[in-house]
Amino acid sequence: MACTSYARMITQSASGSATPCHNFYRFVCDGYANSSRSVFRDHMVSFTNLVAHSLSTAVAPEEAQSAFEKAAIFYQSCVAVVTEGSSQFDQFREIMTDAGILWPRVAETPDVMASMLKMALTLNIFTLIFFTADRDRVKCSVEIWKGDVIEHLKRRRREVEAVGKYEQYYDSFFRFFEAYDGKTNASGVGALLAPVTSGDAAARFEHFLRIENIVFHYLTGRKPSMKAVFDNVTRLQRISPSIGAKRWADVFNQMMSSYTARPDNASSPLQSCSQEITVWDLQYLRALDDLLLALGRPRLHYYYGWTVVQALAPFMSYGLAVMTYGSVKAARDESPLHCLRLTETTMGLVVYERYAATDFTPATRLELHQMVNVVYSALLRMLQANPDLDPREISVDLRKLERTLLPRFELLDDKARLDRFFSNVPSMAREAFALNWIRLQRALHHMMPEVREATRSFYLSSIASSNAYTVRRAGGRGALGLAPYATLLPLYDAKVVDSIKYGGLGSMIAAATFQFFQEHLPARSRFRSLLEQRTRCYEGGPLRGLRRDPAKRTAFERAVALSFLWQAFRSPLRRRDPRWRVHGLESFSEEQLFFVASCFPLCSGYQSGAAELACNEPLRHSRDFPGAFHCPGGAPMNPRLKCSVFY
């Protein structure tokens, strides 16, 4: 069945006119040329549908629910807001009011830091910026990184403005919340924002746009800067003087003190532990501080209220979901996906329990470990063949590599242990989504940090923000890792031949392995200078400027990975499969199937330029591709000049 499905995919995609030696991407992907689809997006739809189905079909008792059952009912209660009209508006409005967010009214004493902290503790909602603070017995760990909601709001504004309806969009939310709360205030602090909260709709919208334009100017379109790690929160004073180190310390202390289940809590935890303050994007934190100075606290707090409204609206009621998504159909299509991502970010790996039982089994995990081992061994052999490299500099901890790359689904095998981890999470009620969310978040505060870290998962969020396969996890911190969808076609299936497994999933494993290797090289390793020198060869052709162009950088990294992935595929360490032919693809040799499988996941009807580069350029530098397809010397896919990092 799996081989038949894969053969059907390739047959529908492959070209009947393009030749592999002229343009291999067109040869493999011609079926997507005039399509709005991509292999990646089709794959993600299949994956999310499988996970969603496992949650939506679960039946759970009212009490004594397992960890997975709690996740399933939480998901079902979220989806019911739109599919069954189970309004949660009053409950969420009460949460916002408790956090000092009265939008479109103005708080008498607006405190954006206090409101952000309250929303973080109550619902784990972050919009302007993400921050976490945790502690173990001796260390307090604080992390600050860029929020992603503002970029999303900018994209949405651009889309709605393109059809001339942004003013209508804004005004519909204003009137919806105004009707609920009554007339807006215009006294005290509110007088400063009277043009935004009162008057005719056109003038009101114009003043809102001015505020939003300033926010977008400071917080969007900036390249990420280097991260910084400080040993004391007072170091934030220089980066964020408008907010101030003392205010940041107060926020972090309150966040850590919210873990009331711990007997060693103190009112000022930061004073009783060694501190590690990690800022993942210094430039963004400075920009947020500058924005506070430019807008002032009342205006920034007002706009923060708008961001919270936009973040929560799809979950509050059917009417607000339709307003947010733009149509009834879009609301019904998109709401389950948002609920699925929310369930994963709160319950973590638990959401994959049933999915893993069928599509990420222990036997599958064992084969993935074997593939990582074979690919890593091939990389090591190519490095060791260079006499100028010190073996001590090029060795990598294989076990650490495996732990980094592969999802920690071993946790899901011990259901009793998983249930104990989430034993303090109350049983979920299908008709009480807002209450479920509050109780779940409160319980997570009392979970030990190491447990939260072990079960943390953002795979679905990564899918939502990607248009292609990636070996980086979501969350703004760039950690390596393969996602659970890696065990589905077109990347892998336990029943397909090795040429498909190694060409598909193997390409991702090889790319991730090489990136892991680079990240763990000694700072003064001779391989770094060798890599710098040999990268210049690639820059002599279509990959010119690869250091600055992400698409070209991706193609370069695939070229490096392909060179040792081929060696892994031909390695005696790999378990041989004598039945390598695929029914429906008999015209392809085993080697040809490998190269087809390496490019097929890139097929796309949009952004095809980057996909074509990522497919073709690595093959042009391959010494083995021309022989597999009998490409003559000098053909477009077999140029005379070939580059290699290893020889």
Buried (B, 14 or more C-beta within 10 A) or exposed (E): EBBEBBBEBBEEBBBEEBBBBEBBBBBBBBBBBEBEBBBBBBBBEEBBBBBBEBBBEBEBEEEEBBBBBBBBBBBBBBBBBBBEEBBBBEBBBEBBEEBBBBBBBBBEEBBBBBBBBBBBBBBBBBBBBBBBBBBEEEEBBBBBBBBBBBBBBBEBBEEBEEEEEBBEBBBBBBEBBBEEBEEBBBEEBBBBBBBBBBBEEEEBBBBBBEBBEBBBBBBBEBEBBEBBEBEEBBBBEEBBBBBBBEBBBBBBBBBBBBBEEBEEBBEEBBEEBEBBBBBBBBBBBBBBBBBBEBBBBBBBBBBBBBBBBBBBBBBBBBBBBBBBBBEEEEBBEBBBBBBBBBBBBBBBBBBBBBBBBEBBBEEBBEBBBEBBBBBBBBBBBBBEEBEEBEEEBBEBEBEEBBEBBBBBBEBBBEBEEBBEBBEBBBBBBBEBBBBBBBBBBBBBBEBBEEBBEEBBBBBBBBBBEBBBBBBBBBBBBEEBBBBBBBBBBBBBBEEBBBBBBBBBBBBBBBBBBBBBBBEBBEEEBBBBEBBEEBBEBBBEEBBEEBEEBEBBBBBBBBBBBBBBBBBBBEBEEBEEEEEBBBEBBEEBBBBBBBBBBBBBBBBBBBEBEBBBBBBBBBBBBBEBBBEBBEBEEEBEBBEEEEBBBBE
